[in-house]
């Protein structure tokens, strides 16, 4: 259906020098930032020990993620390139710690680094390490966290590879929908104490999206709006100069054909339309302030599947440094439906053909609605549709960033697992085709009107009342939040278990 699309089975970064001597460079980097003697814990990992294995679990232009394992002890390690480090990363660590206080939110325990720092910068000099090789990582911010046992594997990008087949997919989608709301709820006490000078006033990501387009294609901010046909001609001519630089891989050649067919123009035009639609909607009916923008996507989520009961348990989330904060003080009104839309843009579409799966989308929305204390209104339902499309558009821009070095004639030294960004154009077309013959409002409203959903809302309303009461602070300070949230989870599960149909009530 869509030619020249290629998903690589091997999704890790490859670099011969990194793999020589069993990741010796990374061992020294992590040992330098987190020396065992400073931790004084029985389950710590000695990164320099031959008994410790290190493997890459995810990679991209923005970060590298690794797992270190010594006997039964595991540590998740993430390195973020300095150009993408935001001033709010320390607060994302605080949010991670806050999530740990809510026992039903499965997140990492953050290790303290040297001198009590919560994250470290890779040193520019390490003993017995080649400066040329170290330059790959020097200056990057790294985080080290303890991972949940038996659940470190990230979910595959291709839905067909998810354990449990279609039933497993649907069960997973519902779990992800619930997870978005649970994590968001857990963050609110942190955002109440943010410094006033934290600037996160880009709730839909339009400012960042334009910056990505400028960084990759070296086009001016004004040109990203494509206001006139003259602008379009300038853009096309500008892109043509980069085309000869793309490499010979299947993904690069497919991306080249997409650029020749003006798919970047299609993406930018839709980006502008969505910006207008979403901003107008927010101005008329602002959504509730929500402090979380967690990247709920395959590469950032680990989960365990129990085939006996067709149930998934999320064991960790990798990407808390992508949090955007929303408070009355700093003016970042980040709608909760944005995260749902972003998740749908990853999980409700086939990663190869682009085909839209309404069954997966329905399951994800169902799980999401179970944790909300109220129904989505008409504007929020409409905004959710726009956010699904925005997720696809911005995914194209992120994927395109993987080709930035090649576009500028400077291929990177590390071979990245790359997907053809054009798949997101196909996904956008598939979703819009589905919308022409299906009513999106009816699709969402049918779930909200189910009798069981009303029972879920009563429980969610009770949780909201508790979170805004003095009881919350008392339980938090006394360490007894665990029992309360286990009670809330059990109540939701009791309702869900009473209904055997996994797709709808």
PyMOL commands that set and color helices and strands:
alter all, ss='L'
color gray80, all
select helices_A, chain A and resi 16-19+24-33+36-38+82-84+89-101+114-116+131-134+159-161+165-191+206-217+222-225+229-243+250-260+263-284+298-300+320-322+336-347+358-370+378-401+404-407+423-437+440-448+451-467+470-478+481-497
alter helices_A, ss='H'
color red, helices_A
select strands_A, chain A and resi 52-59+63-70+73-80+109-110+120-121+141-146+301-306+311-317
alter strands_A, ss='S'
color yellow, strands_A
deselect
rebuild
show_as cartoon
